[in-house]
Amino acid sequence: MKALKTTLAIVLLGLLSLLPLRWAQAIGRFIGQRIYRRKEKSKLYQITQRNLQRCFPELSQAEQEQLLEESLEQTGCALAEMGMSWLWPVKRSLKTIVKVENEALITQALAEGRGVILIAPHLGNWEILNLYLSGRYPFTAMYKPPKQKRLDDLIKKMRARLGTRMAPASVQGVRMVMKALKKGEMVGILPDQEPELEGGIFAPFFNIPALTMKLLPQLAAQTQAQVVCGYAKRLDSGKGFEIYFVAADPETNAKDLAQATAAMNRSVEQCVRALPAQYQWEYKRFNTRPEGETHFY
């Protein structure tokens, strides 16, 4: 059954890749609206609603509901854009990037011989961000391999089209990342998914304790690499993407692990607050709770 689902997913990606970006995004918004209208029947609706209620208590109920609807539409767009991100010719995909801001944060650090750690939240279109960076810099990206080999092979092939080295979330992958940093290269890590309990520490994220990966702050402390946040903002009506780079909180390089993970989460939160509707709110970011706390979802 899993193999069939993988095959169907690959076929769907192929079909979506035949569409102009504007049409794919329109389909994505339609999917998001369908999820929104199902409300209580949809787990995505319920998880997104719970996350927004807890992370944005300052918003009124009407404002939270509007953000929830926009978020589900943007989630649909992210899914519908995967055909473009993975299967379009690289040059065509890169032409959708219409603006890049603060790239000097990266170029200056690399020119000084420092490694760069890119914090890449699940915000906007991170596949386009990967393509852009891999075409310009020696780039190693950590990822969690899916269980289905065919899907894993596709991910590695598509993300490595311009030379990205894919490092699995394993001891071997950590060695690859450390080697790249020692050579003064750039690595990318998605920091906002729950790690295994032994690989994480609870740190505030939107003022809520969240099980947060230790690896990125540990790498930053050991190498004193430049830590930069990056995301690709989706524009309306198929007008493309704007890429933004933001300096991470300097305490992300701190030796104290609790201090560093809190700083990393503040850095991610800063980016999310700049573009809240395009964050992956349907993910159970607060699923694991500190001992004694009630279940979040």
C-alpha positions in Angstrom: 0.0 0.0 0.0 2.8 2.4 0.9 4.5 1.7 -2.5 1.3 2.5 -4.3 0.9 5.7 -2.4 4.5 6.7 -3.3 3.8 5.9 -7.0 0.6 8.0 -6.9 2.4 10.9 -5.3 5.1 10.8 -7.9 2.5 10.7 -10.7 0.7 13.7 -9.1 4.0 15.6 -8.9 4.4 15.0 -12.6 1.0 16.3 -13.4 1.5 19.4 -11.3 4.8 20.1 -13.0 2.9 20.5 -16.3 1.1 23.6 -14.9 2.2 27.2 -14.8 3.0 28.3 -11.3 -0.1 30.5 -11.1 -2.4 27.5 -11.9 -0.6 25.2 -9.5 -1.0 27.7 -6.7 -4.7 28.2 -7.5 -5.1 24.4 -7.1 -3.2 24.6 -3.8 -5.5 27.4 -2.5 -8.5 25.3 -3.6 -7.2 22.4 -1.6 -6.6 24.6 1.4 -10.1 26.0 1.2 -11.5 22.4 1.1 -9.6 21.6 4.2 -10.8 24.8 5.9 -14.5 24.2 5.1 -14.4 20.7 6.5 -13.3 22.1 9.9 -13.9 19.6 12.7 -13.5 16.7 10.2 -10.0 17.8 9.3 -7.0 17.0 11.5 -5.0 19.6 9.6 -7.6 22.2 10.6 -7.6 21.2 14.2 -3.8 21.1 14.6 -3.4 24.5 12.8 -6.1 26.0 14.9 -4.6 24.8 18.2 -1.1 26.0 17.2 -2.4 29.5 16.3 -4.5 29.8 19.4 -1.5 29.2 21.6 1.1 31.0 19.6 -0.9 34.2 18.9 -3.0 34.8 22.0 -2.9 38.5 21.3 -5.1 38.1 18.2 -8.8 38.2 18.4 -10.8 35.1 17.6 -11.7 36.6 14.2 -8.1 37.4 13.4 -7.0 33.9 14.4 -9.7 32.4 12.2 -8.6 34.6 9.2 -4.9 33.5 9.8 -6.0 29.9 10.0 -7.8 30.1 6.6 -4.8 31.8 5.0 -2.4 29.3 6.5 -4.3 26.3 5.1 -4.4 27.9 1.7 -0.6 28.5 1.9 -0.1 24.9 2.9 -2.0 23.8 -0.2 0.2 26.1 -2.3 3.3 24.5 -0.8 2.1 21.1 -1.7 1.0 22.1 -5.2 4.4 23.8 -5.9 6.4 20.7 -5.4 6.0 19.7 -9.0 7.5 23.0 -10.1 10.3 22.8 -7.4 11.4 19.3 -8.2 10.5 18.6 -11.8 10.8 21.8 -13.7 14.2 22.5 -15.4 16.4 24.2 -12.9 16.8 27.4 -14.9 13.0 27.7 -15.2 12.5 27.2 -11.4 15.2 29.8 -10.6 13.5 32.3 -12.8 10.6 32.4 -10.3 12.9 34.2 -7.8 12.3 37.9 -8.2 14.2 39.3 -5.2 17.0 38.3 -2.8 17.7 40.4 0.3 20.7 40.4 2.7 22.8 37.7 0.9 25.9 39.6 2.0 25.4 37.9 5.4 26.5 34.7 3.6 29.0 36.0 1.1 31.0 38.0 3.7 31.2 35.0 6.1 32.4 32.7 3.3 34.9 35.2 2.1 36.4 35.3 5.6 36.8 31.6 5.6 34.0 31.0 8.1 31.5 28.3 7.7 27.8 29.2 7.5 25.0 27.4 9.2 21.6 28.2 7.5 18.6 27.9 9.7 15.9 27.0 7.2 12.4 26.9 8.9 9.4 25.3 7.2 8.4 28.7 5.9 7.4 29.7 2.4 9.0 27.5 -0.3 12.1 25.9 1.2 12.7 23.8 -2.0 13.3 27.0 -4.0 15.6 28.2 -1.3 17.6 25.0 -1.6 17.9 25.3 -5.4 19.1 28.9 -5.1 21.8 28.2 -2.6 23.0 25.0 -4.2 23.6 26.8 -7.5 25.8 29.4 -5.8 27.7 27.8 -3.0 29.2 24.5 -1.8 26.1 23.4 0.1 25.4 20.4 2.4 21.8 20.0 3.5 20.6 17.7 6.3 17.3 15.9 5.8 15.3 13.0 7.3 15.1 10.2 4.7 11.6 8.9 4.1 11.0 5.2 4.6 10.1 4.6 1.0 13.3 4.1 -1.0 11.7 5.4 -4.3 10.7 8.6 -2.6 14.1 9.0 -0.9 15.8 8.5 -4.3 13.6 11.2 -5.9 14.3 13.6 -3.1 18.1 13.1 -3.2 18.1 13.4 -7.0 16.0 16.5 -7.2 17.6 18.4 -4.4 21.1 17.5 -5.6 20.6 18.8 -9.2 23.0 21.7 -8.7 25.4 19.9 -6.4 23.8 19.9 -3.0 25.2 17.2 -0.8 22.4 15.5 1.1 23.3 14.5 4.6 20.9 12.1 6.3 19.9 12.8 9.9 22.4 10.2 11.3 25.9 10.0 12.7 27.2 9.8 9.1 25.2 12.9 8.2 26.6 14.8 11.2 30.1 14.0 10.1 29.4 15.3 6.6 28.1 18.6 8.0 31.0 19.0 10.4 33.5 18.4 7.6 31.8 21.0 5.4 31.9 23.6 8.2 35.5 22.9 8.9 36.2 23.6 5.2 34.5 26.9 5.5 31.4 25.9 3.5 27.7 26.3 4.0 25.3 23.8 5.6 21.5 23.9 5.8 19.4 22.5 8.7 15.6 22.5 9.2 15.4 23.2 12.9 11.7 23.2 13.7 10.7 19.5 13.7 10.7 17.5 16.9 13.9 15.4 17.4 14.1 12.2 19.3 13.9 12.8 23.0 17.6 12.2 23.6 18.5 14.5 20.7 16.5 17.5 22.0 16.0 19.9 24.8 12.9 21.9 25.8 13.3 25.6 24.8 10.7 28.4 24.4 9.1 28.8 21.0 6.3 31.4 21.0 6.6 31.3 24.8 5.7 27.6 24.8 8.3 24.9 25.8 9.1 23.0 22.6 11.3 19.9 22.2 14.1 21.5 20.1 17.1 19.9 18.4 20.5 20.2 20.1 22.5 19.6 17.0 22.4 23.0 15.3 23.4 25.0 18.4 26.1 22.4 19.2 27.6 22.8 15.7 27.4 26.6 16.0 29.2 26.5 19.4 31.9 24.1 18.2 32.7 25.9 14.9 31.6 29.5 15.7 30.2 29.5 12.2 28.0 32.4 11.0 24.4 31.4 11.7 21.8 32.8 9.2 18.1 32.3 8.8 16.7 32.0 5.3 13.3 31.6 3.7 11.6 32.1 0.3 8.4 34.1 0.5 5.6 33.1 -1.8 4.1 36.0 -3.8 0.4 36.0 -4.9 -0.9 35.0 -8.3 2.1 33.1 -9.5 4.4 36.2 -9.3 7.3 34.1 -7.9 9.3 34.2 -4.7 11.4 36.6 -2.7 14.3 35.2 -0.7 15.3 36.7 2.6 18.3 36.1 4.8 18.3 37.3 8.4 21.1 37.2 10.9 20.4 34.7 13.7 20.4 35.7 17.3 24.1 35.9 18.3 23.4 33.7 21.3 22.8 30.8 19.0 26.6 30.3 19.1 26.6 30.2 22.9 28.3 27.4 24.7 25.4 27.0 27.1 23.0 24.7 25.4 19.8 26.0 26.9 20.8 29.6 26.0 21.7 28.6 22.5 18.5 26.6 21.7 16.4 29.4 23.1 18.2 31.8 20.8 17.7 29.6 17.8 14.0 29.4 18.5 13.8 33.2 18.8 15.5 33.4 15.4 13.0 31.1 13.8 10.1 32.9 15.6 11.3 36.2 14.2 11.1 34.9 10.6 7.7 33.2 11.2 6.2 36.5 12.6 7.3 38.2 9.4 5.3 35.7 7.4 2.9 33.9 9.7 0.5 32.5 7.1 3.3 30.7 5.2 4.6 28.7 8.2 3.9 25.0 8.5 1.3 25.3 11.3 -0.3 21.9 10.5 2.8 20.2 12.1 2.5 19.0 15.7 5.4 21.2 16.8 4.4 20.9 20.5 3.5 17.2 20.6 6.0 16.1 23.2 5.5 17.8 26.5 7.7 18.3 29.5 7.0 15.8 32.3 3.8 16.7 34.2 2.3 18.8 31.4 -1.0 17.9 29.8 -1.2 16.8 26.1 -1.1 19.7 23.8 -3.3 18.4 20.9 
